[in-house]
């Protein structure tokens, strides 16, 4: 009986790296996974509908650059990741952030995390605009979406 070793191909190497990366991230995913029930409740309570950008005649989801253009700015991309893209806008009106997501579930996770800070956000299909309430009202007519007020959850005291 002869012992053969499998040939190492670039594809096999990439597959091993992906499996290793997934296993390395598993403890982090498990540790951070406590909010699924709350996220699921939020999704059921506030279903997200496809929202149109009335002035542009386009249907979201859109790119950061498209949303920025509709609000009158050229966004400076701050975050470029698999889960989201975020652009910062600075105009005479004020500063604001535009965040887009490749999947709706990433947006809901982001909103759950943002809830600890509270505040109002303009939310559309796979995108969120973070700005002062005055700006959000003006952007809503151009972008569509829904203004959502997120309230921080107060910590409970143990007996």
N, C-alpha and C positions, 0 to 999 in steps of 0.2 A: 504494500500500500504506500503510495507516494503522497506526500503532503504538499498541497498547492496553496500558495498565498494569493489572495485576490489582487489583481492589478489595481494600483491607485490611479484613478482617473480624476481629472478636474471636477467632474460631476459628482463622483463619490466623495471627494474631499469637501466640496461645497455642502453636500447633504450631511456629512458628519459634523461640519461646523454649525449648520443650522440646528441639528439635533442637540449639540452641545450648548448652543446659545439658548435654546428653548428650555433645556434642563437647568441652566444657570439662572434663568429668570423665573422659574417655577416658584421658588420660595417667596420672591417678591410679589408675584401675582397672588399667591395664597395669603400672604400677610396683608395685602392691600384689598383683599376681596370682601371685606366686611359690609360694604354698602350695596350689594346687589339687590337685596330686598327693597331698600329705600328707592333705588334707581328704578326698579320694576314698578313700584307703586307710583312714582312720579310719571313714568311713561303711560301708565293706565289712566291716571288722573288728568293729565294734560296731553292728549294726543297731538302730535305735530302734523299739521297739514302742509301740503305743498303751498308755498307762498310765492306770489308773483311780485316782480318789481314793476309797479304800475307805469312809471315814467319810461323805463327802458324796454318794457314789453318782453322781458326775459323771465324765465322761471328759474328760481334757485333750485339746486345749489349752484353757487357761482364761485369763481376764483377770488382770492383776496384782491387782486388787481382790478377785477371787474367791479366789485363792491366799492372799492376805494374810488374808482373813477366816477361812480354814480353819486358818491358823497362829496366829490370835488377835491380829491387829493390823489397824490401818487404815494402809495404805501411803501414804507421801508420794511422789508421782510426781516423779522426778528427771529422767528423760529420756523425751521423747515424740518419736519419730522414725519414719520410714517402715520402718526395718529392725528396730526394737525399741522396747519400753517398759520402763522400769525404775522400780521403787518401792523405797523404803527403809523398813524397819521397825525400830522401837526399842521393845523390850518389856523386862520384868524378866528374861526369859530371855537377852536379848542383842540385838545388832544384826545384821541380815541384809538382803540384797537379793533381790528377785524380778524376773526379767527374762523377758519374753515376746516372741515373734517371730511375724510374720505368715506366715513360711514356714520349713520345717525347715532349708533351706540356710543361712538367716541364723543359726540357732542353731548349726549346725556350724561356721560361720566364726567366730562368737563364741567357741566352745569352743577352736578352734585358736589363737586369739589369747590366750585365758586360760591356755592350756597353758604359755606362757612364764613365768607366775607360779607355776604348780603349784597344788596344793591339791585339796580335795574339794568336789564340787558335787552337788546333787540335780538330776537331769536327767529331764525328761519330754518329752512330745510338744510341741514349740514353746515350752518354758519351762525355766528354770534357776533354782535357789535357791542363793545363795552365803551360806554361814553356817559356823559352827564345826562340826566333825564331830559333837559331842554334839547340837546342834540338828538337824542333818540327819537323824540316826537317828530322832529323835522326829517330824520332819515327814514322813518317808517313810511311816509308818503312816497318816497323814492324807491325804497327797497322792498316794501311789503314786510312780512313777518309780524311778530307779536311782541309787545313789550312785556317782559316777565320780571316780577319783583321776587328776588330770592331773599329769604329771611334766614339768618343764621339760627341753627338749632342750639338752644341754650344747654349747657352741660347739666346733667342731673347730679344732685348731691347724694352721696351714699350715707346710710344711717351710721 
